[in-house]
Amino acid sequence: MAWLIQLVDDVAVHKFELSRGELRLGRHPECDVLIDDTAVSGQHARLTAKRNPDFPDFREYYLEDLGSTNGTFVNDQRVLKRLRLHHNDKVRLAWNEFKFVDDDEQDLEKTRHMVSG
């Protein structure tokens, strides 16, 4: 299960489950993640899920900026093209902060360490 968790002063205030194939983030009322902030574009960013080619039971998550005015950032790096998200990544749309949580990737990472150790 994967989540996008909205943070205010490092406190979780909203939790969005990524159960569908796509989430649109922005100020427009039709967005899946509605952000009421004039610094956020109407259609600011898109989060998509794709099946992992090596492990079809798992998904990979990608974030892309949709031409926003104030930018989309992952771990304080501006997103210029579609970027894969990883467990615990910090996502920022203008000044709005989120944390990406992917329990399945966390479990895969634990397995990788056990196998390579």
C-alpha positions in Angstrom: 0.0 0.0 0.0 1.3 3.5 -0.9 0.2 6.9 0.5 0.9 10.5 -0.1 0.7 12.2 3.3 0.3 16.0 3.5 2.4 17.6 6.2 2.1 20.9 8.1 5.0 21.6 10.3 6.0 17.9 10.0 2.6 16.8 11.3 0.4 14.6 9.1 -2.9 16.4 8.3 -4.2 14.5 5.3 -3.5 11.0 4.0 -4.2 10.1 0.3 -4.2 6.4 -0.6 -2.7 5.6 -4.0 -5.1 2.8 -4.9 -5.9 4.0 -8.4 -3.6 4.3 -11.4 -3.3 8.1 -11.2 -3.8 11.0 -8.9 -3.9 14.6 -10.1 -2.7 17.2 -7.6 -3.6 20.9 -7.8 -6.0 23.8 -7.0 -8.7 22.8 -9.6 -11.8 21.3 -7.9 -11.6 18.2 -10.2 -8.1 17.2 -8.8 -7.9 14.1 -6.7 -5.7 15.9 -4.2 -7.1 19.4 -3.9 -4.7 22.0 -2.5 -6.3 25.3 -1.6 -3.3 27.6 -2.2 -2.8 30.3 -4.8 0.8 29.3 -5.2 -0.3 25.9 -6.5 -1.4 25.6 -10.2 -4.8 24.4 -11.2 -3.3 21.1 -12.6 0.0 21.2 -10.8 1.3 17.6 -10.8 0.4 14.0 -11.6 1.3 10.8 -9.7 1.0 7.6 -11.6 1.4 3.9 -10.7 2.9 1.3 -13.0 3.5 -2.4 -12.4 7.1 -3.3 -11.6 8.4 -5.2 -14.6 10.4 -7.7 -12.5 7.9 -8.1 -9.7 4.4 -7.8 -11.2 2.7 -7.9 -7.8 4.4 -4.6 -6.9 3.9 -1.1 -8.2 6.3 1.7 -9.0 5.1 5.3 -8.5 6.1 8.3 -10.7 5.6 12.0 -10.2 5.6 14.6 -13.0 5.1 18.3 -13.0 2.3 19.5 -15.3 3.9 22.9 -16.2 3.2 24.5 -12.8 4.3 28.0 -12.1 6.0 27.4 -8.8 7.4 23.9 -9.4 7.2 20.4 -8.0 10.1 19.1 -5.9 11.3 15.8 -4.6 13.8 15.9 -1.7 14.3 19.6 -2.6 15.3 18.8 -6.2 13.0 20.3 -8.9 11.1 17.7 -11.0 12.0 18.4 -14.6 10.7 15.1 -16.1 8.8 12.1 -14.8 10.6 10.9 -11.6 10.2 7.7 -9.7 9.3 8.1 -6.1 10.8 6.0 -3.3 9.6 5.2 0.2 10.0 8.3 2.5 10.6 10.8 -0.3 9.6 14.3 0.5 7.4 15.9 -2.1 6.7 19.6 -2.3 4.3 21.5 -4.6 5.1 25.2 -4.3 5.2 25.5 -0.5 3.0 22.5 0.3 4.8 19.5 1.8 4.0 15.8 1.5 5.7 12.5 2.4 5.5 9.5 0.1 5.1 6.2 1.9 5.3 2.9 0.1 5.0 -0.1 2.5 5.6 -2.6 -0.3 8.9 -1.0 -1.4 10.0 -0.9 2.2 9.3 -4.6 2.5 11.2 -5.3 -0.8 14.2 -3.3 0.5 14.2 -5.4 3.7 14.2 -8.6 1.6 17.1 -7.2 -0.6 19.2 -6.6 2.5 18.5 -10.1 3.8 19.4 -11.8 0.5 22.6 -9.8 -0.1 23.8 -10.2 3.5 
